[in-house]
Amino acid sequence: MLLAALSTGSKIGLGLVGAAFVGFALASAFLIPAFRPDFPGRRGLPAFLTVTVALFVAMMFAVFFFGREPSEGHAAEATATETSHPPPPPAATTTRSTTTAPTTTTAPAPKSVSVSKSVSVSETEWKIALPSTTLTAGKYKFEVKNDGQIPHDLTINGPGVDNTKTPVFNPGKTEELTVELKTGSYDFYCSVPGHKQAGMDVKVKVS
């Protein structure tokens, strides 16, 4: 049972020591006396006893050293098992905060929107009629209606506006023209050849 529990290295070590002891005993009992009948003799007796005691002590030491390896191995294995499986840590106590921070909502700043001012314009032969020929600076949407009998358009020329116009449109139709008017004097006219010269021309003052 002890040999079965030993490791391969321990078996080899114990076997070598045992083989040396047995070999020396056999040689002393059978082999050497065949050549030297008076072995060990008086002179060789001290050496023979010394070697015998040394081998015996070595055998005992080997049995003691290699024989106790299994128990130490089991103890080391148990220690390693305990180390690889440490006890679970104590459960941590978790404290939740019940305080809720107030939520601050910031309304987005309103965007400035440029709104066009609507102005109705009527065109006839040979006149351009506006509610007023004096306007304040800003963005305007002119709703131009052809109340005449022939096609017309509306063209505006002045500071920042370079002859911007509607398409030529037929009687009864309405077109829109959006422009940004700045401080200054503007010329509202019909660009159809001969119509401006016939009277379709209005000076508008913007302040």
C-alpha positions as CSV (number, residue, x, y, z in Angstrom):
1,M,0.0,0.0,0.0
2,L,2.9,2.4,0.8
3,L,4.7,1.7,-2.5
4,A,1.5,2.2,-4.4
5,A,1.0,5.6,-2.9
6,L,4.6,6.7,-3.7
7,S,5.4,8.9,-6.7
8,T,7.6,7.5,-9.5
9,G,10.7,9.5,-8.3
10,S,10.2,8.2,-4.7
11,K,10.0,4.6,-5.9
12,I,13.2,5.0,-7.9
13,G,15.1,6.5,-5.0
14,L,13.9,3.9,-2.5
15,G,14.6,1.1,-5.0
16,L,18.2,2.3,-5.6
17,V,19.0,2.5,-1.9
18,G,17.4,-1.0,-1.3
19,A,19.2,-2.4,-4.3
20,A,22.6,-1.1,-3.0
21,F,21.9,-2.6,0.4
22,V,20.8,-6.0,-1.0
23,G,23.7,-6.1,-3.5
24,F,26.2,-5.4,-0.8
25,A,24.7,-8.1,1.5
26,L,24.8,-10.7,-1.3
27,A,28.3,-9.8,-2.4
28,S,29.5,-10.0,1.2
29,A,27.8,-13.3,1.8
30,F,28.5,-15.2,-1.4
31,L,30.6,-13.4,-4.0
32,I,33.6,-12.0,-2.1
33,P,34.1,-15.1,0.1
34,A,34.4,-17.3,-3.0
35,F,37.6,-15.4,-3.9
36,R,38.7,-14.5,-0.3
37,P,37.7,-17.2,2.2
38,D,39.0,-15.1,5.1
39,F,36.8,-12.1,4.2
40,P,36.5,-9.7,5.8
41,G,39.5,-10.6,8.0
42,R,40.8,-8.6,10.9
43,R,42.1,-5.7,8.8
44,G,38.9,-5.5,6.7
45,L,36.4,-6.0,9.5
46,P,36.2,-2.2,10.5
47,A,35.6,-1.2,6.9
48,F,33.0,-3.9,6.4
49,L,31.1,-2.9,9.6
50,T,31.3,0.8,8.6
51,V,29.9,0.1,5.1
52,T,27.2,-2.2,6.5
53,V,26.1,0.4,9.1
54,A,26.2,3.2,6.5
55,L,24.0,1.2,4.1
56,F,21.6,0.3,6.9
57,V,21.3,3.9,8.0
58,A,20.8,4.9,4.4
59,M,18.1,2.3,4.0
60,M,16.3,3.6,7.1
61,F,16.6,7.2,6.0
62,A,15.3,6.3,2.6
63,V,12.3,4.5,4.1
64,F,11.6,7.4,6.4
65,F,12.1,10.1,3.8
66,F,10.2,8.6,0.9
67,G,7.7,6.8,3.0
68,R,6.3,10.0,4.5
69,E,5.9,11.8,1.1
70,P,2.3,10.6,0.5
71,S,1.0,12.1,3.7
72,E,2.8,15.4,3.0
73,G,1.5,15.3,-0.5
74,H,-2.0,14.9,0.7
75,A,-1.6,17.8,3.2
76,A,-0.1,20.0,0.4
77,E,-3.0,19.1,-1.9
78,A,-5.5,19.9,0.8
79,T,-3.8,23.2,1.4
80,A,-3.9,24.0,-2.4
81,T,-7.6,23.1,-2.6
82,E,-8.4,25.5,0.3
83,T,-6.3,28.2,-1.4
84,S,-8.0,27.8,-4.8
85,H,-11.5,27.9,-3.2
86,P,-11.4,30.8,-0.7
87,P,-14.5,31.3,1.4
88,P,-17.0,33.7,-0.1
89,P,-16.7,37.3,1.0
90,P,-19.4,38.6,3.3
91,A,-22.3,40.1,1.6
92,A,-21.9,43.8,1.0
93,T,-24.5,46.1,2.4
94,T,-25.9,48.4,-0.4
95,T,-27.5,51.6,0.6
96,R,-29.6,53.3,-2.0
97,S,-30.1,57.0,-1.9
98,T,-33.7,57.9,-2.0
99,T,-33.0,61.6,-2.7
100,T,-34.0,62.7,-6.2
101,A,-32.3,65.7,-7.6
102,P,-34.7,68.3,-9.1
103,T,-34.8,68.3,-12.8
104,T,-34.3,71.7,-14.4
105,T,-35.7,72.2,-17.8
106,T,-34.4,75.2,-19.8
107,A,-36.7,76.3,-22.6
108,P,-34.8,77.0,-25.9
109,A,-34.4,80.6,-26.8
110,P,-36.9,81.6,-29.5
111,K,-35.3,82.1,-32.9
112,S,-35.8,85.4,-34.7
113,V,-38.0,84.9,-37.7
114,S,-38.0,87.4,-40.5
115,V,-41.7,87.8,-41.5
116,S,-42.5,89.3,-44.8
117,K,-45.1,92.1,-44.8
118,S,-47.7,91.6,-47.4
119,V,-48.6,94.5,-49.7
120,S,-51.3,94.3,-52.4
121,V,-50.5,95.9,-55.8
122,S,-52.9,96.5,-58.7
123,E,-51.7,97.0,-62.3
124,T,-53.8,98.5,-65.1
125,E,-53.2,100.5,-68.2
126,W,-51.2,102.6,-67.5
127,K,-51.0,102.7,-63.7
128,I,-49.4,100.9,-60.7
129,A,-51.5,101.3,-57.5
130,L,-50.0,100.6,-54.0
131,P,-51.7,101.3,-50.6
132,S,-48.8,103.7,-49.8
133,T,-45.7,105.0,-51.5
134,T,-44.0,105.4,-48.2
135,L,-42.8,102.2,-46.5
136,T,-40.5,101.2,-43.6
137,A,-37.4,99.2,-44.1
138,G,-38.0,95.4,-44.0
139,K,-38.9,92.3,-45.9
140,Y,-42.0,92.6,-48.2
141,K,-44.1,90.2,-50.2
142,F,-45.9,92.1,-53.0
143,E,-49.0,90.4,-54.3
144,V,-49.4,91.8,-57.7
145,K,-52.7,91.5,-59.6
146,N,-53.2,92.3,-63.3
147,D,-56.4,94.2,-63.3
148,G,-55.8,95.5,-66.9
149,Q,-56.5,94.1,-70.3
150,I,-53.0,93.2,-71.5
151,P,-50.0,91.4,-69.9
152,H,-47.9,93.2,-67.4
153,D,-45.1,92.6,-64.8
154,L,-43.7,94.4,-61.7
155,T,-40.1,95.3,-61.5
156,I,-38.4,96.9,-58.4
157,N,-35.0,98.7,-58.5
158,G,-33.3,100.4,-55.6
159,P,-30.8,99.9,-52.8
160,G,-30.0,96.2,-52.5
161,V,-32.6,95.3,-55.2
162,D,-31.3,95.2,-58.8
163,N,-34.3,95.2,-61.1
164,T,-36.0,92.2,-59.4
165,K,-39.3,91.4,-61.2
166,T,-42.2,89.0,-61.6
167,P,-42.7,87.2,-64.9
168,V,-45.0,88.8,-67.4
169,F,-48.5,87.6,-66.6
170,N,-51.9,87.8,-68.2
171,P,-55.0,89.8,-67.1
172,G,-56.8,88.5,-64.1
173,K,-53.7,86.6,-62.8
174,T,-51.7,87.3,-59.6
175,E,-48.0,87.0,-59.1
176,E,-45.9,87.4,-55.9
177,L,-42.6,89.2,-55.5
178,T,-40.6,89.1,-52.2
179,V,-37.7,91.6,-51.6
180,E,-35.8,93.2,-48.8
181,L,-36.2,96.9,-48.8
182,K,-33.6,99.2,-47.2
183,T,-33.7,102.9,-46.5
184,G,-33.7,104.8,-49.7
185,S,-35.7,105.4,-52.9
186,Y,-37.1,102.6,-55.1
187,D,-38.6,102.5,-58.5
188,F,-41.6,100.3,-59.1
189,Y,-42.4,99.9,-62.8
190,C,-43.6,97.5,-65.5
191,S,-40.7,96.4,-67.7
192,V,-42.8,95.5,-70.7
193,P,-41.5,97.7,-73.5
194,G,-43.3,101.1,-73.6
195,H,-45.4,100.5,-70.4
196,K,-43.0,102.5,-68.0
197,Q,-43.0,105.4,-70.5
198,A,-46.8,105.2,-70.6
199,G,-47.1,105.8,-66.9
200,M,-46.6,102.5,-65.1
201,D,-43.8,103.9,-62.9
202,V,-44.1,104.7,-59.1
203,K,-41.4,106.1,-56.8
204,V,-41.5,104.5,-53.3
205,K,-39.6,106.0,-50.4
206,V,-38.4,103.6,-47.7
207,S,-37.3,104.9,-44.2
